[in-house]
Amino acid sequence: MTQTLNRIQTSDVIPDSTSVVIIGGGIVGVSAALTLAERNIPVVLLEKGHIACEQSSRNLGWIRKTSRHLDDIPLAMAADELWKNMPERLGQSVGYQQSGILFLADTHEQLEVHDNWLKSVESLDLDSRLLSKDDIERRVPGSERPWAGAIFTPSDGRAEPHMAVPAMANAAIAKGATIIQNTSVRAVNTSAGRVSGVYTEAGEIKCEHVILAGGAWSRRFLGNMGVSLPTLPVVCTALRTTPVDGPSDIAVGASNFSFRKHRNGGYIVTQRGALKAPITLDHLLIGHQYLEALKYQRSFLRVSFGKEFFSDLCLKRRWKSTQKPPFEKVRIHNPPTVTSLNNEAMANLRAAYPIFNNVDIEEAWAGVIDITPDSNPIIDCLDTVSGMTLATGFSGHGFGTGPAAGQLAADLAMGTTPLIDPKPYKFSRL
Ligand SMILES: Cc1cc2nc3c(=O)[nH]c(=O)nc-3n(C[C@H](O)[C@H](O)[C@H](O)COP(=O)(O)OP(=O)(O)OC[C@H]3O[C@@H](n4cnc5c(N)ncnc54)[C@H](O)[C@@H]3O)c2cc1C
C-alpha cells in the first residue's frame, strides 16, 4: 500500500442474507459491487483488510492497450470508456488522464516486436503507431540514450490508484452496496451443488451468488474447495520521486525502467525489466505450466530461494470454516520493498534522462501480483459450483482493465448480456 491510499468508512454489521457476495475489495471486486448496486441487485462485498490494501493501491496506475494480447484488447477498450465516464459516475476525479503510453526500443529487434504486435492488432483500428528518434525527442525530450524507435498509443492513460478504488467503493455504498472491511470470507457454503451462502469470520451470510475477486489469495481459497487455480505469486516493486519538471506527461517504458507522472508532481518509477520471484511450494507444484511463458520472460525474473518458501509453507492449504484461514494470519500481503531493483531503476532512468538526477525517492513499496500461465485473467463461472464466478489472475495488468473486468464478472454472475465476449477468459483454457 502506498502511504497516500485514501481510507474509507464502511459498515461492520454482517447481514443475514443478500443476493451476491463478493470476496475481495480490490479494483475488480469493487467494480463488480458498483455495477450490481447500480442495477439494484443486493450485494455485500467483504474485504479481509481494507479497500485496495493489496495490488489495487500498489500498482503504477497505467491504463493500456499497448502490447496486450489481441484477445485482451476488447476488455481494455471497454475499460477506457468506463475510465472516461468515471468522474461523472462517481461524482469525483480518480486522476484519470488519456496522456498516452510510449514504449522505447533500444534495438531494431525490440522495435520489430512492437511492429509485429501492431500488425497482430490491425483489425482493431487502434491509434497505436511507431515513432522515429525525432518523434521521441519531441514527445519525451532530454534523453541521452540512442533509442532505435518507440511505439506510442495516445489513447492509453493513467489514473491514481490511491484515489480510484476508494472512490469507486464509496460510490457503490451510496448506490446501495454493503461493504465490510477487516472481515474475511473463510469458505463458500453449498447445497445440492449450488452456492447457498458464505462463512465469514464474523458469521454466515446466505446468498445465491459469489464472485471471487481475491487477487493473489484466490488460488489458496479455491484450493480449499478442491479446485486448482494456476496462479503464481511474483513481487513487483516501485517508488515515487520528489516533484520535478520531468520530460513528459506520457507514461514511458524502456527495457530497464519506466516512469509516469504522479499528480503531486513527482514520478512513479519501476525497474521494468525485472520482477522478484521468491520460490514457494506453488512454484514447484505448478511451475511446469509456465514453461512456454518462461521461454520469453525468464530474463525478467530474479528467482530466489529463502525465507519466503518457509513462511509460505507454514500457511495452511486446507481449513474448516470454524478455523482461521491463512489470509487471516497474513491480513494484508505487504512484501518488503526490493531496494536493489528500485536503485537499478533509478540508475538506469538517470543515465537515460539526466533530469532525474535532481530527484530523491519520496516513497517506495512492493506488491504481490498473481500470474496465470498465459498472463490473462480468469473471468468465468465455475463449472463445479453453480452460482460461483471467478474474476482473478490479472497477471500484473488488471488495474487498467479493472472497471470492465468487474462489470463483466457481474454480468456473468447474473446471467445478463456480457459487456464483451468473455471467451478469452474461460477457466477451461488453462
Ligand atoms: C507494483 C505493481 C505495479 C502494477 N502496475 C500496474 C499497472 O500499471 N497497470 C495495471 O493495469 N496493473 C498493474 N498492476 C496489477 C494490478 O494492480 C492488479 O492486476 C489489480 O489491482 C488486481 O486487482 P484485483 O482486484 O484482482 O486484486 P487485489 O487488488 O489484490 O484485490 C484482492 C483483494 O481481495 C482480498 N481478499 C483475498 N481473499 C479474501 C478473502 N477470503 N476474504 C476477504 N477478502 C479477501 C485481498 O485482501 C485484496 O484486497 C501492478 C501491480 C503491482 C503489485
The ligand as an SDF file (V2000), in Angstrom:
LIG
                    3D

 53 58  0  0  0  0  0  0  0  0999 V2000
    3.7950   -2.8600   -8.0980 C   0  0  0  0  0  0  0  0  0  0  0  0
    2.6600   -3.1860   -9.0360 C   0  0  0  0  0  0  0  0  0  0  0  0
    2.5160   -2.4570  -10.2230 C   0  0  0  0  0  0  0  0  0  0  0  0
    1.4320   -2.6970  -11.0590 C   0  0  0  0  0  0  0  0  0  0  0  0
    1.2130   -1.8470  -12.1140 N   0  0  0  0  0  0  0  0  0  0  0  0
    0.0850   -1.9670  -12.8640 C   0  0  0  0  0  0  0  0  0  0  0  0
   -0.2390   -1.0070  -13.8590 C   0  0  0  0  0  0  0  0  0  0  0  0
    0.4540   -0.0060  -14.0300 O   0  0  0  0  0  0  0  0  0  0  0  0
   -1.3670   -1.1930  -14.5910 N   0  0  0  0  0  0  0  0  0  0  0  0
   -2.1920   -2.2660  -14.4030 C   0  0  0  0  0  0  0  0  0  0  0  0
   -3.1750   -2.4060  -15.1410 O   0  0  0  0  0  0  0  0  0  0  0  0
   -1.9430   -3.1620  -13.4240 N   0  0  0  0  0  0  0  0  0  0  0  0
   -0.8420   -3.0370  -12.6400 C   0  0  0  0  0  0  0  0  0  0  0  0
   -0.5920   -3.9170  -11.6200 N   0  0  0  0  0  0  0  0  0  0  0  0
   -1.5160   -5.0230  -11.4160 C   0  0  0  0  0  0  0  0  0  0  0  0
   -2.8180   -4.5760  -10.7700 C   0  0  0  0  0  0  0  0  0  0  0  0
   -2.5520   -3.8430   -9.5900 O   0  0  0  0  0  0  0  0  0  0  0  0
   -3.6650   -5.8090  -10.4440 C   0  0  0  0  0  0  0  0  0  0  0  0
   -3.7950   -6.6230  -11.6090 O   0  0  0  0  0  0  0  0  0  0  0  0
   -5.0630   -5.4380   -9.9800 C   0  0  0  0  0  0  0  0  0  0  0  0
   -5.0050   -4.4770   -8.9500 O   0  0  0  0  0  0  0  0  0  0  0  0
   -5.7540   -6.7080   -9.4790 C   0  0  0  0  0  0  0  0  0  0  0  0
   -6.9480   -6.3490   -8.8340 O   0  0  0  0  0  0  0  0  0  0  0  0
   -7.7270   -7.4460   -8.0070 P   0  0  0  0  0  0  0  0  0  0  0  0
   -8.9720   -6.7850   -7.5170 O   0  0  0  0  0  0  0  0  0  0  0  0
   -7.8550   -8.6840   -8.8210 O   0  0  0  0  0  0  0  0  0  0  0  0
   -6.7570   -7.8730   -6.8150 O   0  0  0  0  0  0  0  0  0  0  0  0
   -6.3150   -7.1260   -5.4750 P   0  0  0  0  0  0  0  0  0  0  0  0
   -6.1800   -5.6710   -5.6330 O   0  0  0  0  0  0  0  0  0  0  0  0
   -5.1150   -7.8580   -4.9640 O   0  0  0  0  0  0  0  0  0  0  0  0
   -7.5430   -7.3570   -4.5240 O   0  0  0  0  0  0  0  0  0  0  0  0
   -7.8900   -8.6040   -3.9730 C   0  0  0  0  0  0  0  0  0  0  0  0
   -8.4370   -8.3290   -2.5900 C   0  0  0  0  0  0  0  0  0  0  0  0
   -9.0550   -9.4910   -2.0900 O   0  0  0  0  0  0  0  0  0  0  0  0
   -8.8660   -9.5250   -0.6940 C   0  0  0  0  0  0  0  0  0  0  0  0
   -9.1150  -10.9040   -0.2840 N   0  0  0  0  0  0  0  0  0  0  0  0
   -8.4870  -12.0190   -0.7080 C   0  0  0  0  0  0  0  0  0  0  0  0
   -9.0330  -13.1140   -0.1650 N   0  0  0  0  0  0  0  0  0  0  0  0
  -10.0480  -12.7040    0.6170 C   0  0  0  0  0  0  0  0  0  0  0  0
  -10.9870  -13.3750    1.4490 C   0  0  0  0  0  0  0  0  0  0  0  0
  -11.0270  -14.7060    1.5310 N   0  0  0  0  0  0  0  0  0  0  0  0
  -11.8860  -12.6360    2.1240 N   0  0  0  0  0  0  0  0  0  0  0  0
  -11.9050  -11.2760    2.0200 C   0  0  0  0  0  0  0  0  0  0  0  0
  -11.0120  -10.5890    1.2630 N   0  0  0  0  0  0  0  0  0  0  0  0
  -10.1130  -11.2950    0.5560 C   0  0  0  0  0  0  0  0  0  0  0  0
   -7.4410   -9.0340   -0.5300 C   0  0  0  0  0  0  0  0  0  0  0  0
   -7.2010   -8.5230    0.7640 O   0  0  0  0  0  0  0  0  0  0  0  0
   -7.3390   -7.9620   -1.6020 C   0  0  0  0  0  0  0  0  0  0  0  0
   -7.5880   -6.6510   -1.1060 O   0  0  0  0  0  0  0  0  0  0  0  0
    0.5010   -3.7380  -10.7720 C   0  0  0  0  0  0  0  0  0  0  0  0
    0.6560   -4.4830   -9.5930 C   0  0  0  0  0  0  0  0  0  0  0  0
    1.7130   -4.2060   -8.7240 C   0  0  0  0  0  0  0  0  0  0  0  0
    1.8330   -5.0010   -7.4620 C   0  0  0  0  0  0  0  0  0  0  0  0
  1  2  1  0
  2  3  1  0
  2 52  2  0
  3  4  2  0
  4  5  1  0
  4 50  1  0
  5  6  2  0
  6  7  1  0
  6 13  1  0
  7  8  2  0
  7  9  1  0
  9 10  1  0
 10 11  2  0
 10 12  1  0
 12 13  2  0
 13 14  1  0
 14 15  1  0
 14 50  1  0
 15 16  1  0
 16 17  1  0
 16 18  1  0
 18 19  1  0
 18 20  1  0
 20 21  1  0
 20 22  1  0
 22 23  1  0
 23 24  1  0
 24 25  2  0
 24 26  1  0
 24 27  1  0
 27 28  1  0
 28 29  2  0
 28 30  1  0
 28 31  1  0
 31 32  1  0
 32 33  1  0
 33 34  1  0
 33 48  1  0
 34 35  1  0
 35 36  1  0
 35 46  1  0
 36 37  1  0
 36 45  1  0
 37 38  2  0
 38 39  1  0
 39 40  1  0
 39 45  2  0
 40 41  1  0
 40 42  2  0
 42 43  1  0
 43 44  2  0
 44 45  1  0
 46 47  1  0
 46 48  1  0
 48 49  1  0
 50 51  2  0
 51 52  1  0
 52 53  1  0
M  END
$$$$
